[in-house]
Amino acid sequence: MTILLLGKDGQVGWQLQRSLAPHGPVVACGRSQCDLADAEQIRSVVRQLRPSVIVNATAYTAVDKAESEPELAHRINAEAPGILAEEAAALGALLVHYSTDYVYDGSKTTSYVETDPTAPQSVYGRTKLAGEEAIRAAGGRSLIFRTSWVFGARGGNFVKTILRLAREKDSLNVVDDQIGSPTPAALIATVTGVVLAMVRHGQPEKMAKNEIYHLAAARPVSWCEFARTIVGLAGQMPGFDLRLKPEAIRAIATAQYPTPARRPANSRLDCTRLETDFGLQMPDWQPYLERMLQLLALKQNGY
């Protein structure tokens, strides 16, 4: 079973190279091998390889920049997944794709389930939802995982931004009225591997051709709480020379920190369906964060 992995250099793609390897030969492509803004290149790569599984870990993820680049975001997040789904359907292949909590408007007071109405408030969210719809319209077999607040040792993310600011600043304002689950890239990759193995062996038996699952770590927090935890843990480790202390991170409202793109106030994703169908239990994100910080500290110390 040949697996085509797109986005090998991203946070999730980097981890997927490890978790997909036990399932068969993995052909991992970065942008230089397959640019998702180029429809013809996408079709060419898939038709030449003829994979049994396509895993798309590529996306336009610059949420604020997407407001000024809607056409590029749409090509990558909406049109490209549709093309991949069409090509997968023609081959009888399975498409695995990743979506986002930003397909919701964040107005719900409890965690979102997969069947809740979508109402994205940003270009990023709208293009990601359009990608989901294009995949379903293609009529082939697909698995879509909606996730949130992804972090990992590779690539740019909130954790690395906070660490950089903690070296530069004595105080920091961070939004406290947006709630979600920080989700490790390693967890997403591991769950993908487990689910893929079970699907290949016909489990769950009731599985439809097109499935959407929520995939996020346990214990939602605010961005401010997450930032304080990052600084608190890093401050206890050798290798991080931080000026900022957790208590110097001030909680502010979203209205006090305007951004080009609107973000959902509630990004909590209910993962019960994923856990029930595949016998999983989503773990807390903090041990993953601790491991990430340890890896970054070792790297900074030259190991």
Secondary structure, DSSP 8 states (H G I E B T S, - for coil): --EEEE-TTSHHHHHHHHHHGGGS-EEEE-TTT--TT-HHHHHHHHHHH--SEEEE------TTGGGT-HHHHHIIIIIHHHHHHHHHHHHT-EEEEEEEGGGS-S--SS-B-TTS-----SHHHHHHHHHHHHHHHH-SEEEEEEE-SEE-SSS--HHHHHHHHHHH-S-EEEE-S-EE--EEHHHHHHHHHHHHHHHHTT-STT--SEEEEE---BS-EEHHHHHHHHHHHHHTSTT------GGGEEEE-GGGS--SS---SB--B--HHHHHHHT----BSHHHHHHHHHHHHHHHTT-
